[in-house]
Amino acid sequence: MPLRNRLRRLLLAFVCVLLAVGLVTTTTAVPSGADVDDGWAVIDVGLEHTCGVTTVGEAYCWGSAHEGALGNGSAGELGFESIPALVPAPAGVIWARISAGEYFTCALTAGGGLYCWGSDNLDEGSLGNGPVVGGQYRYPDPTPVDTPPGVVWASISSGRHSCALTTAGAAYCWGNGDNGQIGNGANADAESPALVSAPPGVVWQSIEVGSPDSNNFGSRTTCAISTTGVGYCWGADSYGQLGDGDDLVDHNVPVPVLTPAGASWTSIRPGMNHTCGVTDAGAGYCWGRPESGRLGRGYREGTVGTPTEVVTPAGVTWTTIDTGAFYSCGLPTDGDLFCWGG
């Protein structure tokens, strides 16, 4: 099971414990009742909705049906699904990956195709299906992404915008681009996948966008790792979340993350105004806005533009650190779960 999915499962279990003891209240039922006897392969949480793919390649979504984000044909302003609702797949499609964003969802097929559904966010291009036609900003059913000729997709990550890798190791992004998070040298939205301006010789092995958030700042940063373990980020840098130093300047093309001497990155995850990563030695680092303690360093003010090592319990080696709006959670090699922030 991919490490990100293991972490998300543990986070979901943690929330369920809080629900059981009354520390968190909710009006949404615990997801149940779907025919998922074969089990979940992927779970991803977006803004007001959650989606997953089963081990047999079926996709389900639940939560708010706002703007058609569930992909089941419903686009009611106030509608919701309290149990997983099947996403009807186009003929012949088997789902492999899914990523829930800000009132939209994108999914990768087993054959390397991409579909998105939900809100186009008023012509920002969130669905990657090209210019708006006839004033249609909402697609409640899976809609093909406007894929460049010859491209086969290998991964997908969605937040306020989306980015995907191809099987050849190229990166494309689309959607909101105000802060340069598309990575193509422009500070503008992209209605179709736009090729990220990779440094010469760079081939990407992973790419992640920030988590969606209701105040629209969660995913204005993108980070990726090359096949040689070099980290790059681009987009918003208002608190140093690009990790390239303390200049706090947005960048619309990838810039190298300042990497600890002798280390390479195995995971980098941008959140809302902060970013965390893990090195090949299992050390955890965070940078950006320290408010609420989200950097794991004990302080909560200022800006941190350079990766700073997380204060890690003795004997703990990290496999991945995931980031939310005001918190971070890390998964060590022993399968425990640690969280910090607010």
Phi, psi and omega in degrees: 000132179304145184300321180300321181289323175299318180295316181296323177296318179295322177296318179297320178295322179297317178298320179297323177297317178299320178298318184294326182265002174085013179279339176230138177245154181206157176254005181253133181292154174296130182306128179196166172095348179281153179279083183235045182300333180279352175093165179272139174257329184217137171228135177218141184251127177250203178275106177071009175208160181228145179224155178210160175240135180275171180291348176256012172084019173266147179249139177228147173225154177209164185111214182288132176271010181308127176066011177084020186295343182276344175073015181253021178089353180265132179226032181293142180296326185244004184284158176204162175237121182270350173232157183305128179253131182297133172271112180297122181274142171303158184307129176082359184270132170242127184279144179242320181220158178211145180220122183266130182245211182272092182065023172208167182219144174233147182219145179260136178270164179296338180266007177087018174266165178230137175230147172227159177206161181111221187269136172275006179050052175053055173073023172284339180093023185302331184271348177066023184255021176092184182301150177296134180243125176064028177072018181272109180253000187227128180232100185281358178236155180307129183234131183298138172288146180286083188280131176300151180303136176081355183276133171241125186276148181238340181203166179211140175219126184233145174213252167278328172236180180228151173222150181215151174257151173262168178294343178270359178086016172271155180242139175231145176226159178203165181103210183299132182225024186306324185256014179087012186289351175287329174082017182254015179090004181236153173254067185210156177294155176233120183278343176228160180307126179249134183293128176289136181282086182287144173302154182306131177082356183277129172242132186272144173250338178204156177210141181218142172252162180292158181295145175293148181210148187296340179265010169069021177250354191296330188232040177266016174229143176235142176226146180215159179238135178280168180293347177262006176085013177273133180266142177225145172225159177203162183109219185292138180225031187298337180234015180089015187290352175280341176073022181254018181120188188258022181283340177056043180248128176298150177227135180259012169224159182300136174237144183293138171284137178293115189257137176306145183306130176079000184258162169226158185266139173249343181205134172219127183229112174282144175242214176268102178071009171213164183220146176227150179214165178233138179268174180294344176269001179082016176274142180256137179227146173225158180202163183113224183275122183273358183310142180072003179080019188292345180274351178072028181244355178093344177253161192225012183231161175087202177226151180228105184266001181236135178308128184236132187293135177292140175289102190259135176303150181303134176084358183270131173239127186276146170256324176200154173231123180256154186235141174246207181288307184235015185214170174221150177225136182239145179247113178279175181292339181272002176086359174289176180226130176237139176228153178208157184112208184225000000 
